[in-house]
């Protein structure tokens, strides 16, 4: 995906949504798509080896809507 394709995808997303990407270790992966998700912000502050925010399966108390960048290495992951 290039910048203009990503911009077009993001135009359809809530404009105030946080943008998140899978976290862990080092390096870069290509962005292939976007996905609307719910997260629990700052849920993993103490666990440095996990992403800062938890992925929630649905809207619940304390949830925040976010836009996930789907990367080439983790595109099929449900987390």
Secondary structure, DSSP 8 states (H G I E B T S, - for coil): --HHHHHHHHHTS-TT-EEEE---SS----EEEEEEEEEETTTTSS-TTS-SSEEESS--TTEEEEEEEEETTTTT---
